Amino acid sequence: MDASRGSQSLRNETGRIQRLDAAGARELVARFARPFAPDDPRTGPSDADSIAAAAHGWLALDRSHVGHTPDVVGQAMTHLYLHGLLRLPLSVARELAEHRGHLYLDALTAITDAVAAELGRHHPGGLSLNHLRRLSPAAARALGGHGGELSLDRLATLDAAAAVGLARHANDLHLDGLRRLDPAAAAALAQHRGNLFLGGLARVPPRLAIHLARHRGHLHLHGVRRLADDAVAAFGTRSGHLCLNHLERLTPRQARHLARHTGALHLDALPVDDTVAENLGHHVGALIIRAADDVPLPRLRQLLRHRGPIQFTGLAQIDEPRATLLAAQPAVRGIEGLAGLFLDVTTITPGVAAILATHRAGGLALTGLRRLSADVAREIVRHPFLALDRVESLTDDVAAIVSLHAGTLLSLRGLRDVSGAGLARLQRNPSIELPRRLLAHAA
C-alpha cells in the first residue's frame, strides 16, 4: 500500500468524525491497532541517518526529506486525525489513550484535568492539542507524563506552575504559540529533558536566555531575529543543540560569544561576513550555516576550521576551487561524532564530483542532488560514506556504476524508479542502503 495515499485516506476518514462515544472510540482504536506497511522512504525516523550511523552516531542535519510530518503514516503505527471532535468526554479520552499511534485532537479548545490525566497515559505515539488556549497546573502535570511527542502550539501563555508540570515531559515538547515567557516559567522549562520548541518567541531577553541555555535537549528558537549581547553570551555557555534559524545579525562581539557554544548550532539565515566566519571557525560541534555559490574562498577556508560536521545551506552549485577546499575538511576526533560535509547542491560536474570523492573527514551527503549522470556517478561513488538520498531514479547504466561502490555505506533512501535488473545489481552490494518500499516490491 502506498503510505502517502494510506495516510491521506486515513486523515480524511477520521477527520470527518464529529462525535464519539466510548464504544465508538474503542472500535476506532481496535480498527487501527495494526500498522500500515510503510511504502515511502520519508517515513523513516528522523534520527536514523545512515551516514550518522556509520560515523559514531552523529545525527543528520538534512531536514528536507526525512522526518516526521503529520501527513505520513509512521513505520510502526497509524495516526488518528480527529480534527472534527469539539468535545472529549472522559470516557472517550480513556479509550483513545489506548491508541498506539499519534493522536491529533487539534479542534479541542479546552480539556478538563481528568481528561488530561487520561491523555497523559497515551503512548508511544505523539499527542497534538494544538487548539488549547490555556492549561491548568494539574492538566500540565498530567500531560507532562505523556510518553511521546507533545504539541501545544496554540498556548499563548504559560505560567510557572504549568511550566513545572510540562517540564516532567521527556520527549519533544512543542510550544510554538508562546509569544512571551516569564523568567520563572523559563527556569522551569529548563528542566525539561526532551527537545523544546519555542518558535513563537521573537524576543529572548538575557534573563530568559540564562535559564534556557541550561536546557539539556535540543532548543529551537526559530522566531528570534536579534539578540542582545548578554543573551548571546548566555547561549555561548550552552552545551547542546541550539537552533537560531532566523537570526539575522551577529556583531563581532556576539560572534565571539557564540563560538564558545558546543554542540549543534543552526544559523540558516545568518549572513556570514569575514568576522562571523573567523569566529565560527572556532566552534566545536555540528554547524549549519548559509553560504552562497560565490562565497569568497578565504571566508570558506575560515569556516572549514570548524571542528565537527558542517552543512552549507544555499549552495546550489560549486566550482572546483571551492570543492577542493571542502574536500580538504579536516577529520576531528575526540568530540561527539566525526566531521562530515552536507551540501545542498543541485548539480555538480564530473570534475567537482572527483574532487569531493576525495573527502575523508566523515560522511558526505549531497542533499539537493536529484539526478545522477554516469560521468558524475563514476566519480562520486569513490567516497566511502556517501548519502544521495534525494536521487529518485537511476538508469541501468548508472545503477551498474553505483553498484560497484566499495566503501562502507552508500545511502539511496529516496530511490523510487529503477529497473528490476538495476535493483538486483544494487541489492548485491551490502554497502548500499535502499528504500524498504523497493525491497518489499522486489521480494
PyMOL commands that set and color helices and strands:
alter all, ss='L'
color gray80, all
select helices_A, chain A and resi 3-15+22-31+41-43+50-54+90-96+113-119+137-144+160-166+183-189+206-212+229-236+252-258+274-280+297-303+320-327+350-356+374-380+396-402+420-427+436-442
alter helices_A, ss='H'
color red, helices_A
select strands_A, chain A and resi 80-81+103-104+127-128+150-151+173-174+196-197+219-220+242-243+265-267+287-290+310-313+341-343+364-366+385-387+409-411+432-433
alter strands_A, ss='S'
color yellow, strands_A
deselect
rebuild
show_as cartoon
